[in-house]
Amino acid sequence: MRELAPGLWHWQAPHPQWEEGEPWDPNVSSYAADDGERLLVFDPIAPPAELLELAAGRDTTVVLTSPWHERDMQTLVEQLGTAVYSARPDSAQDLMDKWGVTAERAGDGSPDLVWLRSEAAEHWRPYTADGPLPSGIEAFEGREPNDFVLWVDSHRAVVAGDTLADFGNGLEVSTRWLREGVTPASRVERLRPLLDKPVEHVLATHGGPFDRADLERALS
């Protein structure tokens, strides 16, 4: 775990579902923002001992950029009793509408956040682009209605899950996970208001961290 700037932390760990031939690096990133009282943890994977020690003395909250980035969120909930802010997983109807799958294949909907929803629902704080989110965080809808790019005002940081990523060509709105009918240009237009923010850090969970110049190139 390394400090990128005062109170801004980064660490990496291997993604358990990475397979040979994937265009993205097997090591993915997680981040945390600390203001001395509140610790925000974004898309946590393999929380290091240093993070757990820091979190024990803070009001700690987990924020997920998407429900499928739950990663090792359960560890923090079980050990620290943290609240978890996340968009809602896709329902069966969402899966049918987005991907054209049959009702049989859609089943009960996405398996994301099953443990949180069923066994620790009191810790779940669902949010949309309109909130609610911890104070100082603003959400911008990304490649899907439940995949967000976050602005963290206290640290002048953008946090991105799958919408802004580096798959070998630098930070970009990648076409890899865009469904049919959704264009990179439409996502770029949606995210351009981020350039009105005083961005210093771009914390991508695939690749990164990056800086404002990288964001400007990605949204040009």
Secondary structure, 3 states (H helix, E strand, C coil): CEEEECCEEEEEEECCCCCCCCCCCCEEEEEEEECCCEEEEECCCCCCHHHHHHHHCCEEEEECCCHHHCCCHHHHHHHHCCEEEECCCCCHHHHHHHHCCCHHHHCCCCCCCHHHHHHCHHHEEECECCECCCCCEEEEEEEECCEEEEEEHHHCEEEECCCEEECCCCEEECCCCCCCCCCHHHHHHHHHHHHHCCCCEEEECCCCCEEHHHHHHHCC
